[in-house]
Amino acid sequence: MPLDREQLIAALIKIMGSDGVLHDPYDLMLYEYDGSVERAMPDLVVLPRSTEQVAAAVRLANEAGIPFLPRGAGTGLSGGSIPIRGGMVISMARMNRILSIDPVNMRAVVQAGVVNSDLSQAAAPYGLHYVPDPSSQNACTIGGNVAENSGGPHCLAYGVTLNHVLGVKMVLPDGEIVTLGSAMLDTPGYDLLGLVVGSEGTLGIVTEVTVRLMPLQEDVRTLLAVFNSVEAASRAVSAIIAAGIVPAALEMMDQLALQAIEAYIHVGYPQDAAAVLLVEVEGLSEGLDEQAAQIEAICRAQGARSIRRARTPEERELLWKGRKSAFGAIGRLAKAYITQDGTVPRTRLPQALQEIQEIGRRLGLRILNVFHAGDGNLHPLILFDPSDPDEVARMKQATGELMSVFIKLGGTITGEHGVGLEKNDYMPILFSERELDLMRSLRHIFDPDERCNPGKVLPIGRAMTGEATPLHKSHPRSAA
């Protein structure tokens, strides 16, 4: 007989302590949402402190016959930590220790709940930092970054999370603990580590991560190029890369985003500009001024009306504060917004942005753009009122049309936010049924009972919510 609810809670309390198991409805409400627009209530939440406790929780969930899923800081933007079939949320919040920093070999071992920016702060006294820097880096966790293969503004030159993870310790869906990868630069056999990074918690629960650290650069130059048209700014992006310059960061913000940010924190962004590029180059001091001058010349040749160079560390910090506060600033413009994420070739950015604007006009929606222009990773933000069913329907229609645009232009439906729950039913646009079947077969090897973060990544159909379990009474999904 499977464990009933009371038996499961009692067994978990013996392992986690009474403060490590949440099961009252009021507490569970805090775990029914993340940074997406979906909601669903878990049956219970556990807060382990070790890999062994995670493994024990997974084994008990299997005994009870319920699904389970990991959760980092809840900053995910594709619904990856939404428990759409109820079950057990395994929160990494208390697994937040930096276990070791090896400055000689430039590595660190951290628990999955370590906040991204905390790792760089801890490594800074050694002249090192952790490169992947999502805009939510002051809140998001390393484990969540691994799940989504997160990027960030400075990943243009250095790569995304996958390029900076050397190994993981993880709990498989049957409760077994395994280690994938190693501290070495390469290991024989199939690349199981590469398979796990970006798997969105569907193949197991990552509990510890060995990451590569990078030296802090000697110097940096940061530029803000102002344009009267989005098309001109997009052309400048391609021209910079075509000139053989790969900046550490190359970001774009459109007019609505600039106005929202400036009203929020007053960083000096131009209110009347159609778009700006925030460009940063770094490395040895010698040659940086010449490289910055090259970028300025390219931007002017592409129609930049003005270019501002940060003259002090404080001015650079302010320019970046605006970019990294964009999502918070935009939250002041509407009751809700959804952040979409797709990638197109850099040369197709002008067409992509034009089609995004047309979708917004046709559907009567405001769509803002703040994104990683250097690698063509677009982040259209659709503003909407969740209490207006018609507007919610138009938002969903816009989302589908955006996905089609990204694919039509030779791109894909995510660059760093993952597929999760919000975009899994667009996967058949991108992949053939045979390709999807291969993915299902692979997942089945790890999780034959489909209990580990079910309903994510692979298409399920929007009407599907899963079968009821002994603990799962009713967990409706909604758009707000």
C-alpha positions as CSV (number, residue, x, y, z in Angstrom):
1,M,0.0,0.0,0.0
2,P,1.3,3.5,-0.8
3,L,2.0,5.9,2.0
4,D,-1.0,8.1,2.8
5,R,-0.6,11.9,3.4
6,E,-0.2,11.7,7.2
7,Q,2.3,8.8,6.9
8,L,4.3,10.7,4.3
9,I,4.4,13.9,6.3
10,A,5.4,12.0,9.5
11,A,8.3,10.2,7.7
12,L,9.5,13.5,6.1
13,I,9.5,15.3,9.5
14,K,11.7,12.6,10.9
15,I,14.2,13.3,8.2
16,M,13.9,17.1,7.8
17,G,12.6,18.3,11.1
18,S,9.2,19.9,11.6
19,D,10.4,23.2,10.1
20,G,11.6,21.4,7.0
21,V,8.2,20.2,5.9
22,L,5.4,22.5,4.8
23,H,1.9,21.2,4.3
24,D,-0.6,23.9,5.5
25,P,-2.5,25.5,2.6
26,Y,-1.3,29.0,3.6
27,D,2.4,28.0,3.4
28,L,1.8,26.0,0.1
29,M,0.4,29.1,-1.6
30,L,3.9,30.6,-1.7
31,Y,5.1,27.7,-3.9
32,E,2.2,27.7,-6.5
33,Y,3.9,30.2,-8.8
34,D,7.3,31.3,-10.2
35,G,8.3,34.1,-12.6
36,S,5.9,32.8,-15.2
37,V,2.1,33.3,-15.5
38,E,1.1,29.8,-14.6
39,R,0.0,28.6,-11.1
40,A,-0.6,25.3,-9.4
41,M,-0.6,24.2,-5.7
42,P,1.8,21.5,-4.4
43,D,0.6,19.0,-1.9
44,L,3.6,19.6,0.3
45,V,7.0,21.3,0.3
46,V,10.2,20.0,1.8
47,L,13.4,22.0,2.6
48,P,16.4,19.6,2.7
49,R,19.9,20.6,3.8
50,S,21.8,17.8,2.1
51,T,21.9,15.5,-0.9
52,E,21.1,12.5,1.3
53,Q,17.9,14.3,2.5
54,V,16.9,15.0,-1.1
55,A,17.4,11.4,-1.9
56,A,15.3,10.3,1.1
57,A,12.5,12.7,0.0
58,V,12.5,11.3,-3.5
59,R,12.3,7.7,-2.3
60,L,9.4,8.6,0.0
61,A,7.6,10.4,-2.9
62,N,7.9,7.2,-4.9
63,E,6.5,5.2,-2.0
64,A,3.5,7.6,-1.9
65,G,3.1,7.4,-5.7
66,I,3.2,11.2,-6.1
67,P,5.3,13.5,-8.4
68,F,8.1,15.6,-7.2
69,L,10.1,18.5,-8.6
70,P,13.0,20.8,-7.5
71,R,12.7,24.5,-7.0
72,G,15.4,27.1,-6.7
73,A,14.6,30.7,-6.1
74,G,11.4,30.7,-8.2
75,T,12.7,33.2,-10.6
76,G,12.2,31.0,-13.6
77,L,10.3,32.5,-16.6
78,S,8.9,29.4,-18.3
79,G,6.9,27.7,-15.5
80,G,9.6,25.1,-14.8
81,S,9.0,24.9,-11.1
82,I,5.1,24.9,-11.2
83,P,3.7,21.6,-9.7
84,I,1.0,21.2,-12.3
85,R,0.2,17.7,-11.0
86,G,0.6,18.5,-7.3
87,G,2.9,16.3,-5.4
88,M,6.1,17.4,-3.6
89,V,8.2,20.5,-4.2
90,I,11.8,20.0,-3.1
91,S,13.1,23.5,-2.3
92,M,16.8,24.1,-2.5
93,A,16.6,27.2,-0.3
94,R,18.5,25.7,2.6
95,M,21.2,24.0,0.4
96,N,23.0,27.3,0.1
97,R,26.6,26.6,1.1
98,I,29.7,27.2,-0.9
99,L,31.5,24.0,-0.1
100,S,34.9,24.9,-1.5
101,I,36.8,27.4,-3.6
102,D,40.0,26.2,-5.3
103,P,41.7,29.4,-6.6
104,V,44.7,27.5,-8.0
105,N,42.6,25.3,-10.3
106,M,40.0,28.0,-10.6
107,R,37.1,25.9,-9.5
108,A,34.4,25.9,-6.8
109,V,31.9,23.4,-5.5
110,V,28.6,24.7,-4.4
111,Q,25.2,23.4,-3.2
112,A,22.4,23.9,-5.7
113,G,20.7,26.7,-3.6
114,V,23.7,29.1,-3.7
115,V,22.7,32.4,-5.1
116,N,24.5,33.2,-8.3
117,S,26.0,36.6,-7.3
118,D,27.1,35.2,-3.9
119,L,29.5,32.9,-5.6
120,S,31.2,35.7,-7.5
121,Q,31.4,37.7,-4.3
122,A,33.1,34.8,-2.5
123,A,35.5,34.3,-5.3
124,A,36.4,38.0,-5.8
125,P,39.2,38.0,-3.1
126,Y,41.0,35.4,-5.2
127,G,40.7,37.6,-8.3
128,L,38.1,35.3,-9.7
129,H,34.4,35.3,-10.6
130,Y,31.6,33.0,-12.0
131,V,30.8,34.3,-15.5
132,P,27.1,33.4,-16.2
133,D,25.2,36.4,-14.9
134,P,21.4,36.3,-15.5
135,S,19.7,39.6,-14.8
136,S,18.2,37.9,-11.8
137,Q,21.6,36.9,-10.5
138,N,21.0,38.6,-7.1
139,A,18.2,36.1,-6.5
140,C,18.5,33.1,-8.8
141,T,20.4,30.0,-7.8
142,I,23.2,28.0,-9.4
143,G,21.0,24.9,-9.4
144,G,18.3,26.8,-11.2
145,N,20.9,28.1,-13.7
146,V,22.0,24.5,-14.4
147,A,18.4,23.4,-14.9
148,E,17.7,26.1,-17.5
149,N,21.2,26.4,-18.9
150,S,21.0,30.1,-18.1
151,G,22.9,32.8,-19.9
152,G,23.2,36.5,-19.1
153,P,24.6,39.7,-20.6
154,H,28.2,38.6,-20.3
155,C,27.8,35.2,-21.9
156,L,28.2,36.5,-25.4
157,A,32.0,36.2,-25.1
158,Y,32.2,33.5,-22.5
159,G,29.3,31.1,-23.1
160,V,26.3,30.0,-21.0
161,T,26.1,27.8,-17.9
162,L,27.0,24.6,-19.8
163,N,30.4,26.1,-20.6
164,H,31.2,26.7,-16.9
165,V,29.9,23.5,-15.2
166,L,32.5,20.7,-14.7
167,G,30.4,18.3,-12.7
168,V,27.2,17.7,-10.7
169,K,26.0,15.5,-7.9
170,M,22.4,14.6,-8.5
171,V,19.6,12.4,-7.2
172,L,18.0,10.3,-9.9
173,P,14.2,9.8,-10.0
174,D,14.5,6.5,-8.1
175,G,16.4,8.1,-5.2
176,E,19.9,7.0,-6.2
177,I,22.8,9.5,-5.9
178,V,25.2,9.8,-8.8
179,T,28.0,12.1,-9.8
180,L,28.4,13.2,-13.4
181,G,31.4,14.9,-14.9
182,S,34.5,15.7,-12.8
183,A,36.9,18.5,-11.9
184,M,38.9,17.5,-15.0
185,L,38.4,19.2,-18.3
186,D,37.2,16.1,-20.0
187,T,35.9,12.6,-19.1
188,P,35.4,9.5,-21.3
189,G,32.1,8.1,-22.3
190,Y,28.8,9.8,-23.3
191,D,28.3,13.4,-22.2
192,L,25.7,12.8,-19.5
193,L,26.6,16.1,-17.8
194,G,25.8,18.0,-21.0
195,L,22.5,16.1,-21.1
196,V,21.6,17.1,-17.6
197,V,22.5,20.8,-17.9
198,G,19.4,22.4,-19.4
199,S,17.1,19.4,-18.8
200,E,14.9,21.6,-16.5
201,G,14.8,19.2,-13.6
202,T,13.1,16.4,-15.6
203,L,16.0,13.9,-15.4
204,G,16.8,14.2,-11.7
205,I,17.5,16.8,-9.0
206,V,20.9,18.4,-9.0
207,T,22.2,19.0,-5.5
208,E,25.8,20.0,-5.9
209,V,27.7,21.7,-8.8
210,T,31.4,22.0,-9.6
211,V,31.9,25.1,-11.6
212,R,34.7,26.8,-13.5
213,L,35.8,30.2,-12.2
214,M,37.4,32.8,-14.4
215,P,39.9,35.6,-13.7
216,L,38.5,39.1,-13.2
217,Q,39.5,41.2,-16.2
218,E,42.1,43.9,-15.7
219,D,39.9,46.7,-17.2
220,V,36.6,47.4,-18.9
221,R,35.0,50.0,-21.2
222,T,31.2,50.4,-21.2
223,L,29.4,52.4,-24.0
224,L,25.8,53.5,-24.4
225,A,24.9,54.1,-28.1
226,V,21.7,55.9,-28.8
227,F,19.7,55.3,-32.0
228,N,16.6,56.9,-33.6
229,S,15.4,53.5,-35.0
230,V,15.4,49.9,-33.8
231,E,16.5,48.9,-37.3
232,A,19.7,51.0,-37.1
233,A,20.6,49.6,-33.7
234,S,20.1,46.1,-35.0
235,R,22.3,46.7,-38.0
236,A,25.0,48.0,-35.6
237,V,24.9,44.8,-33.7
238,S,25.7,42.7,-36.8
239,A,28.3,45.2,-37.9
240,I,30.2,45.0,-34.6
241,I,30.4,41.2,-34.8
242,A,31.2,41.3,-38.5
243,A,34.2,43.5,-37.7
244,G,35.7,40.7,-35.6
245,I,34.8,42.3,-32.3
246,V,33.2,40.1,-29.7
247,P,32.2,42.3,-26.8
248,A,31.8,40.8,-23.3
249,A,28.2,42.1,-23.5
250,L,26.0,43.6,-26.2
251,E,22.5,44.5,-25.0
252,M,19.6,46.3,-26.6
253,M,16.6,48.2,-25.0
254,D,13.7,49.8,-27.0
255,Q,11.9,53.0,-26.2
256,L,9.2,51.7,-24.0
257,A,11.7,49.8,-21.9
258,L,13.9,52.9,-21.6
259,Q,11.0,55.0,-20.5
260,A,10.0,52.5,-17.9
261,I,13.5,52.1,-16.5
262,E,14.2,55.8,-16.4
263,A,10.9,56.4,-14.5
264,Y,11.9,53.7,-12.1
265,I,15.5,54.4,-11.2
266,H,16.7,57.5,-13.1
267,V,19.9,56.3,-14.7
268,G,20.1,58.8,-17.5
269,Y,18.7,56.8,-20.3
270,P,17.3,58.9,-23.2
271,Q,13.5,59.0,-23.2
272,D,13.1,59.9,-26.8
273,A,15.4,57.3,-28.3
274,A,14.0,54.4,-30.3
275,A,16.6,52.1,-29.0
276,V,20.0,51.9,-27.2
277,L,22.9,49.5,-27.3
278,L,24.8,48.8,-24.0
279,V,28.2,47.5,-25.1
280,E,31.0,46.4,-22.9
281,V,34.5,45.2,-23.8
282,E,37.0,44.0,-21.3
283,G,40.5,42.6,-21.0
284,L,44.0,44.1,-20.7
285,S,43.9,47.9,-20.4
286,E,46.2,48.3,-23.4
287,G,44.1,48.2,-26.5
288,L,40.7,48.7,-24.9
289,D,40.4,52.3,-25.8
290,E,41.1,51.5,-29.4
291,Q,38.5,48.7,-29.4
292,A,35.9,51.0,-27.8
293,A,36.7,53.6,-30.5
294,Q,36.1,51.0,-33.2
295,I,32.7,50.2,-31.7
296,E,31.9,53.9,-31.5
297,A,32.8,54.4,-35.2
298,I,30.7,51.4,-36.3
299,C,27.7,52.6,-34.3
300,R,28.0,56.1,-35.8
301,A,28.3,54.6,-39.3
302,Q,25.0,52.8,-38.6
303,G,23.2,55.9,-37.5
304,A,23.9,56.3,-33.8
305,R,23.0,59.9,-32.9
306,S,25.2,59.9,-29.7
307,I,27.5,57.6,-27.8
308,R,28.2,57.9,-24.1
309,R,31.2,56.2,-22.5
310,A,31.2,55.4,-18.8
311,R,34.1,57.4,-17.3
312,T,34.0,56.0,-13.8
313,P,33.2,52.6,-12.1
314,E,30.1,54.3,-10.6
315,E,28.8,55.5,-14.0
316,R,29.3,52.0,-15.4
317,E,27.5,50.4,-12.5
318,L,24.6,52.9,-13.0
319,L,24.3,52.0,-16.7
320,W,24.2,48.3,-15.8
321,K,21.8,48.9,-12.9
322,G,19.3,50.2,-15.4
323,R,19.6,47.1,-17.6
324,K,19.4,44.7,-14.8
325,S,16.4,46.5,-13.2
326,A,14.5,46.4,-16.4
327,F,12.0,43.6,-15.5
328,G,11.2,45.3,-12.2
329,A,10.7,48.6,-13.9
330,I,8.4,47.2,-16.5
331,G,6.2,45.7,-13.8
332,R,5.0,49.3,-13.1
333,L,3.4,49.6,-16.5
334,A,0.7,47.0,-16.3
335,K,-1.0,44.6,-13.9
336,A,1.1,41.7,-15.3
337,Y,3.5,40.9,-18.1
338,I,5.0,37.7,-19.5
339,T,8.6,37.6,-20.6
340,Q,9.1,35.5,-23.7
341,D,12.4,34.2,-24.9
342,G,13.6,33.1,-28.3
343,T,16.7,33.3,-30.4
344,V,17.3,34.4,-34.1
345,P,20.4,34.9,-36.1
346,R,21.8,38.3,-35.5
347,T,21.3,39.3,-39.1
348,R,17.6,38.7,-38.7
349,L,17.1,40.9,-35.7
350,P,15.6,43.9,-37.7
351,Q,13.0,41.6,-39.2
352,A,12.3,39.9,-35.9
353,L,11.8,43.2,-34.1
354,Q,9.6,44.5,-36.9
355,E,7.4,41.4,-36.7
356,I,7.2,41.6,-32.9
357,Q,5.9,45.2,-33.2
358,E,3.4,44.2,-35.8
359,I,2.1,41.4,-33.6
360,G,1.6,43.9,-30.8
361,R,-0.2,46.4,-33.0
362,R,-2.5,43.8,-34.6
363,L,-3.5,42.3,-31.2
364,G,-3.7,45.5,-29.3
365,L,-0.9,44.7,-26.9
366,R,2.1,46.6,-25.7
367,I,5.3,44.6,-26.3
368,L,8.6,45.8,-25.0
369,N,12.1,44.5,-25.9
370,V,15.1,44.2,-23.6
371,F,17.5,41.5,-24.8
372,H,20.9,40.1,-25.4
373,A,21.4,41.5,-28.9
374,G,24.9,40.1,-29.4
375,D,23.7,36.5,-29.6
376,G,20.2,37.3,-31.0
377,N,18.5,36.2,-27.8
378,L,15.2,38.2,-27.8
379,H,13.1,38.8,-24.7
380,P,9.8,40.4,-25.8
381,L,7.8,41.4,-22.7
382,I,4.0,41.3,-23.3
383,L,1.9,43.5,-21.0
384,F,-1.6,42.4,-20.2
385,D,-4.4,42.4,-17.6
386,P,-4.8,38.9,-16.0
387,S,-8.4,39.8,-15.0
388,D,-9.4,40.4,-18.6
389,P,-10.1,37.1,-20.3
390,D,-9.9,38.6,-23.8
391,E,-6.6,40.2,-23.1
392,V,-5.2,36.9,-21.7
393,A,-6.4,35.2,-24.8
394,R,-4.6,37.8,-27.0
395,M,-1.5,37.4,-24.9
396,K,-1.5,33.7,-25.5
397,Q,-2.0,34.2,-29.2
398,A,0.9,36.7,-29.3
399,T,3.1,34.1,-27.6
400,G,2.3,31.5,-30.2
401,E,2.9,33.9,-33.0
402,L,6.2,35.0,-31.5
403,M,7.4,31.4,-31.4
404,S,6.5,30.9,-35.0
405,V,8.4,34.1,-36.0
406,F,11.5,32.9,-34.2
407,I,11.5,29.5,-35.9
408,K,10.6,31.0,-39.3
409,L,13.7,33.3,-39.1
410,G,16.0,30.3,-38.5
411,G,15.9,30.6,-34.7
412,T,14.5,28.7,-31.8
413,I,11.9,29.1,-29.0
414,T,14.3,29.7,-26.1
415,G,17.8,31.0,-25.5
416,E,18.1,30.7,-21.8
417,H,14.7,30.7,-20.0
418,G,13.9,27.1,-20.9
419,V,10.8,25.5,-22.4
420,G,9.1,24.5,-19.1
421,L,5.4,24.5,-19.0
422,E,4.7,27.7,-21.0
423,K,6.3,26.7,-24.3
424,N,6.3,22.9,-24.3
425,D,3.4,22.7,-26.7
426,Y,5.3,24.7,-29.2
427,M,8.0,22.0,-29.4
428,P,6.2,20.3,-32.4
429,I,6.7,23.4,-34.4
430,L,10.5,23.0,-34.0
431,F,10.9,19.2,-33.9
432,S,9.5,16.3,-35.8
433,E,7.5,13.7,-34.0
434,R,10.4,11.3,-34.5
435,E,12.7,13.7,-32.8
436,L,10.2,14.2,-29.9
437,D,9.9,10.5,-29.5
438,L,13.7,10.2,-29.1
439,M,13.5,12.8,-26.4
440,R,10.6,10.9,-24.7
441,S,12.6,7.7,-24.8
442,L,15.6,9.3,-23.3
443,R,13.6,10.8,-20.5
444,H,11.9,7.4,-19.9
445,I,15.4,5.9,-19.2
446,F,15.9,8.3,-16.3
447,D,12.3,8.5,-15.2
448,P,10.2,5.6,-16.3
449,D,7.3,6.5,-14.0
450,E,7.3,10.2,-15.1
451,R,7.3,11.5,-11.6
452,C,10.2,13.9,-11.8
453,N,8.9,17.4,-12.8
454,P,6.2,16.0,-15.0
455,G,4.5,18.0,-17.8
456,K,7.6,20.1,-18.6
457,V,9.7,20.4,-21.8
458,L,7.9,17.8,-23.9
459,P,4.4,18.6,-25.3
460,I,1.4,17.5,-23.2
461,G,-1.5,19.5,-24.7
462,R,-2.9,22.6,-22.9
463,A,-5.9,20.7,-21.6
464,M,-3.8,18.1,-19.8
465,T,-3.3,18.4,-16.1
466,G,-2.4,14.8,-15.2
467,E,-4.2,12.1,-13.3
468,A,-5.2,12.5,-9.7
469,T,-3.0,10.9,-7.1
470,P,-3.8,9.9,-3.5
471,L,-2.6,13.3,-2.4
472,H,-3.6,15.3,-5.4
473,K,-7.2,16.6,-5.2
474,S,-7.5,19.6,-7.4
475,H,-4.8,21.9,-8.7
476,P,-6.3,24.0,-11.5
477,R,-4.0,25.8,-13.9
478,S,-4.7,29.4,-14.8
479,A,-3.1,32.2,-16.7
480,A,-2.7,34.5,-13.6
